[in-house]
Amino acid sequence: MMMWNMKKYIRNNGWQILGGIFGGIGGYFYWRDIGCVSGTCPITSKPLNSIVYFAVLGYFILGTISQWRKLKPTQKEI
């Protein structure tokens, strides 16, 4: 029963999950290449903060885009 719900969640939110994964990877590279030398930046001072912040950002951005594309009328509907 639990696996079925997980498969359904992944199927319904696949783009959002990919956005979170790619956002986390991007956050790591942002921390590694740009980062914060002084350690006073709240987001980029530690790799975990940067990864989580960019993962959440990617999750929401791709989730918004995927929802917008579902609502966008197709050529047949116009």
C-alpha positions as CSV (number, residue, x, y, z in Angstrom):
1,M,0.0,0.0,0.0
2,M,2.8,2.4,0.9
3,M,4.8,1.7,-2.3
4,W,1.7,2.4,-4.4
5,N,1.3,5.8,-2.9
6,M,5.0,6.6,-3.4
7,K,4.8,5.5,-7.1
8,K,1.7,7.7,-7.5
9,Y,3.4,10.7,-5.9
10,I,6.5,10.3,-8.1
11,R,4.4,9.9,-11.2
12,N,2.4,13.0,-10.4
13,N,5.3,15.2,-9.2
14,G,8.2,13.9,-11.4
15,W,9.1,17.3,-12.8
16,Q,9.2,18.8,-9.3
17,I,11.4,16.1,-8.0
18,L,13.8,16.5,-10.9
19,G,13.8,20.2,-10.2
20,G,14.8,19.6,-6.6
21,I,17.5,17.2,-7.6
22,F,19.0,19.5,-10.2
23,G,18.6,22.5,-7.9
24,G,20.5,20.7,-5.2
25,I,23.3,19.8,-7.6
26,G,23.4,23.4,-8.8
27,G,23.5,24.6,-5.2
28,Y,26.5,22.5,-4.5
29,F,28.3,23.8,-7.5
30,Y,27.3,27.4,-6.6
31,W,28.7,26.9,-3.1
32,R,31.9,25.3,-4.5
33,D,32.6,27.8,-7.2
34,I,31.2,31.1,-5.9
35,G,30.3,30.5,-2.3
36,C,31.1,32.9,0.6
37,V,34.7,33.3,1.7
38,S,34.0,35.1,4.9
39,G,31.4,32.6,6.2
40,T,28.9,35.3,7.0
41,C,26.5,34.6,4.1
42,P,23.5,32.6,5.5
43,I,22.8,30.6,2.3
44,T,26.2,30.0,0.7
45,S,28.5,29.8,3.8
46,K,27.9,26.0,4.2
47,P,27.3,23.4,1.4
48,L,24.2,21.9,3.1
49,N,22.5,25.3,3.3
50,S,23.2,26.0,-0.3
51,I,22.1,22.6,-1.5
52,V,18.8,22.7,0.4
53,Y,18.0,26.3,-0.6
54,F,18.6,25.6,-4.3
55,A,16.8,22.3,-4.2
56,V,13.7,23.9,-2.7
57,L,14.0,26.7,-5.3
58,G,14.3,24.2,-8.1
59,Y,11.4,22.1,-6.8
60,F,9.1,25.1,-6.7
61,I,10.2,26.6,-10.0
62,L,9.7,23.4,-12.0
63,G,6.5,22.7,-10.1
64,T,5.1,26.1,-11.1
65,I,6.1,25.6,-14.7
66,S,4.7,22.1,-14.9
67,Q,1.4,23.3,-13.3
68,W,1.3,26.2,-15.7
69,R,1.8,23.9,-18.7
70,K,-1.0,21.7,-17.5
71,L,-3.4,24.7,-17.4
72,K,-2.2,26.2,-20.7
73,P,-4.8,25.5,-23.4
74,T,-3.7,23.4,-26.3
75,Q,-4.2,24.3,-29.9
76,K,-7.3,22.0,-30.1
77,E,-9.1,23.8,-27.3
78,I,-8.7,27.3,-28.8
